[in-house]
């Protein structure tokens, strides 16, 4: 099972410009994907910031998109419960950077999931499994001789 980070969901919105690795991963694992509640919060926060900056039309488009995400993943949005809070506390005790990402890592650890993200360094040292599906981030392959 996979826990999808904000940057992976947002990449899909790019349509034809989206990273091929992300599109392929999302298409191939659709029934195994889960969204941590923190991602919903991060997306809503971005929408509200757009509203505050006066970009209501773009905020409306993104709000509709977020509502579709919530509907699509309704049964697969993972909450942050007491067990996750205890695991998060342990993670924060050793490194208090990226508090929200540490919450996502705690969920992944508690529910035995792999975090799917471009921001792999945010989760390094947590003990959670991490997968970066972005082909653009892959090292160039060396030519065969």
Secondary structure, DSSP 8 states (H G I E B T S, - for coil): -EEE-HHHHHHHTTGGGS-HHHHHHHHHTGGGEEEEHHHHHHHHHHHHHHHHTT-HHHHHHHHHHHHHHHHHTGGGEE---HHHHHHHHHHHHH--SSHHHHHHHHHHHHTT-EEE-S-GGGTTTS--EEE---GGGS-------
